[in-house]
Amino acid sequence: MDIKITPTPELVDRTWGELLYMERKGPFQEHAMKAWQSFWQEAAKLDRSALTMIMGLSHVDCQKQGDDMFTYRAGAIVADDFAHSTGLQQRPFVGGKYAMFEYTGSYANLPKAFEFVMEQMKASNHSMRDDFCVEVDIDSPEDTPEEMLRTQIFIPIES
């Protein structure tokens, strides 16, 4: 393994809150960065302190075909009563039970981290729940060296 990630997950129950986000459909490698660029362009119109937790959400819907199978949301948790007039969407994000891994390193290697996590999940006795996987940015690239960035990866599991 050439990435720095916890080898086994911590099982957690998690509630999230109100999600403010930009959504893109299509393969994550192509569309996640576009979602983040659009999100930050719109979020620049807001008071940054209103964004309490920065997160990316990814979901694969095997009932759909082509690009519609893949949904990526770049966003942040905000207060439940948060009001805005941007091009961002807003909705409650409930949460549930997750297997949580912590990855340290460049965002460019997140696909490798997810690959490792999915291999670990297949080898475990935890059944994945049909919901969004979540990546939570613990640090910011604005004040943390790229190789030290910490990201928590939450995989939805059955209770």
C-alpha positions as CSV (number, residue, x, y, z in Angstrom):
1,M,0.0,0.0,0.0
2,D,1.6,3.3,-1.1
3,I,-1.0,5.6,0.6
4,K,-1.3,6.5,4.3
5,I,-4.7,5.3,5.5
6,T,-6.0,3.5,8.6
7,P,-6.0,-0.2,7.8
8,T,-9.3,-1.0,9.5
9,P,-12.3,1.2,9.9
10,E,-13.8,2.7,13.1
11,L,-17.6,2.0,13.2
12,V,-19.5,5.2,13.9
13,D,-23.1,6.5,14.0
14,R,-23.1,9.9,12.3
15,T,-25.7,12.7,11.8
16,W,-24.7,15.4,9.4
17,G,-27.2,18.3,9.1
18,E,-28.1,20.7,6.3
19,L,-26.0,20.2,3.2
20,L,-25.2,23.0,0.8
21,Y,-23.8,21.5,-2.4
22,M,-23.1,21.4,-6.2
23,E,-24.0,18.2,-7.9
24,R,-22.4,16.6,-11.0
25,K,-23.3,13.4,-12.8
26,G,-20.8,11.2,-14.5
27,P,-17.6,9.3,-13.6
28,F,-16.0,10.7,-10.4
29,Q,-12.5,11.1,-11.9
30,E,-14.0,13.4,-14.5
31,H,-16.7,15.3,-12.6
32,A,-15.6,15.6,-8.9
33,M,-13.1,18.4,-9.6
34,K,-15.7,20.2,-11.8
35,A,-18.2,20.0,-8.9
36,W,-15.6,21.5,-6.5
37,Q,-14.7,24.3,-8.9
38,S,-18.4,25.2,-9.3
39,F,-19.1,24.8,-5.6
40,W,-16.2,27.2,-4.6
41,Q,-17.2,29.7,-7.3
42,E,-20.7,29.9,-5.7
43,A,-19.5,29.6,-2.1
44,A,-17.3,32.7,-2.6
45,K,-20.5,34.7,-2.4
46,L,-21.1,33.5,1.2
47,D,-19.5,34.1,4.5
48,R,-17.0,31.3,4.7
49,S,-17.6,30.9,8.5
50,A,-21.1,29.6,7.6
51,L,-19.6,26.5,6.1
52,T,-19.0,24.3,9.2
53,M,-17.8,21.0,7.6
54,I,-16.5,20.6,4.0
55,M,-17.4,17.3,2.4
56,G,-17.7,15.4,-0.9
57,L,-20.3,12.8,-1.4
58,S,-20.2,10.0,-4.0
59,H,-22.9,7.5,-4.9
60,V,-23.1,4.8,-7.6
61,D,-26.7,3.8,-8.5
62,C,-26.5,0.3,-10.2
63,Q,-30.1,0.7,-11.3
64,K,-29.1,3.4,-13.7
65,Q,-27.0,3.3,-16.9
66,G,-24.1,5.4,-18.2
67,D,-23.2,8.7,-16.6
68,D,-26.4,8.8,-14.6
69,M,-25.1,5.9,-12.4
70,F,-22.6,8.3,-10.8
71,T,-23.5,11.2,-8.6
72,Y,-21.0,13.5,-6.9
73,R,-21.8,16.3,-4.5
74,A,-19.2,18.9,-3.5
75,G,-20.4,20.8,-0.5
76,A,-20.5,21.8,3.1
77,I,-22.7,21.5,6.2
78,V,-24.5,24.7,7.2
79,A,-27.0,25.7,9.9
80,D,-30.4,24.2,9.5
81,D,-31.9,27.7,8.9
82,F,-29.2,28.8,6.5
83,A,-30.6,31.0,3.7
84,H,-28.7,31.9,0.5
85,S,-29.2,33.2,-3.0
86,T,-26.5,31.2,-4.9
87,G,-26.6,28.5,-7.5
88,L,-26.0,25.9,-4.9
89,Q,-28.6,23.3,-3.9
90,Q,-29.5,22.7,-0.2
91,R,-31.1,19.7,1.5
92,P,-31.0,17.8,4.8
93,F,-28.4,15.0,4.9
94,V,-29.4,12.6,7.6
95,G,-26.6,10.1,8.1
96,G,-26.6,6.7,9.7
97,K,-24.0,4.0,10.5
98,Y,-20.6,4.2,8.7
99,A,-17.2,2.5,8.5
100,M,-14.8,5.4,8.8
101,F,-11.2,5.4,7.6
102,E,-8.7,8.3,7.9
103,Y,-6.5,9.1,4.9
104,T,-3.5,11.5,5.0
105,G,-2.1,12.9,1.8
106,S,-2.9,14.7,-1.4
107,Y,-6.5,15.0,-2.7
108,A,-5.1,13.7,-6.0
109,N,-4.7,10.3,-4.4
110,L,-8.2,10.0,-3.0
111,P,-9.2,7.6,-5.8
112,K,-6.4,5.2,-4.6
113,A,-7.7,5.7,-1.0
114,F,-11.2,4.8,-2.0
115,E,-10.0,1.8,-3.9
116,F,-8.2,0.5,-0.8
117,V,-11.3,1.3,1.3
118,M,-13.6,-0.7,-1.0
119,E,-11.2,-3.6,-1.0
120,Q,-11.3,-3.6,2.8
121,M,-15.1,-3.4,2.8
122,K,-15.4,-6.4,0.4
123,A,-13.2,-8.4,2.8
124,S,-15.1,-7.4,5.9
125,N,-18.4,-8.7,7.2
126,H,-20.1,-5.3,6.9
127,S,-22.8,-4.9,4.3
128,M,-22.8,-1.5,2.5
129,R,-26.0,0.6,2.7
130,D,-27.3,2.2,-0.5
131,D,-26.4,5.8,0.4
132,F,-23.6,8.3,-0.3
133,C,-20.0,7.7,0.7
134,V,-18.7,10.8,2.4
135,E,-15.2,12.3,2.4
136,V,-14.7,15.0,5.1
137,D,-11.8,17.4,4.8
138,I,-10.3,17.7,8.3
139,D,-7.6,20.1,7.1
140,S,-7.5,22.8,4.4
141,P,-5.0,23.1,1.6
142,E,-4.9,26.8,2.4
143,D,-2.9,26.2,5.6
144,T,-1.7,22.5,5.5
145,P,1.0,21.0,3.3
146,E,-0.5,18.7,0.7
147,E,1.1,15.6,2.0
148,M,-0.3,16.3,5.5
149,L,-4.0,16.8,4.5
150,R,-6.3,14.6,6.5
151,T,-9.5,13.3,5.0
152,Q,-12.1,11.0,6.8
153,I,-13.8,8.6,4.5
154,F,-17.2,7.3,5.6
155,I,-18.7,4.2,3.9
156,P,-22.4,3.7,4.7
157,I,-23.1,0.3,6.3
158,E,-26.2,-1.6,7.5
159,S,-26.9,-1.4,11.2
